[in-house]
Each structure stands twice: as structure tokens, then as C-alpha cells.
């Protein structure tokens, strides 16, 4: 039992995966925040593209 507890605290094999998961979560939060902040500007760009494409019909 003592050996199992010692291995639990010294084992580092899952550490890399946890770090990647935290980085992915942080990048996702930043991307969502940026889309929320710039949402109206992006909507305007897509509306402009849509309008210019519909002129050719």
C-alpha cells in the first residue's frame, strides 16, 4: 500500500496530457471570447460578402 501511494505521487506519465488539456481549454476560452467581442464586425463582413454575391444574380 505504501508503495502504491508513493508511485501515485511520483508518477508523471499523465502530466503531459493534463497540460495539453489545460492549454486546449485556455485557447478555446480565448477564441470564444474573441468571437463574442468581434461578433458584430464579423457579421458585417459576412453580410457584405453575401450582398456582393447576390448582386450577380
CORWO-V99416 format. One record per pair of residues at least 24 apart in sequence whose C-alpha atoms are under 6 Angstrom apart, sorted by the first residue. I is the first residue (numbers start at 0). J is the second residue. D is the distance in Angstrom with one decimal. If there is no record, write none. Layout:
i = [I I]
j = [J J]
d = [D D]
This chain:
none
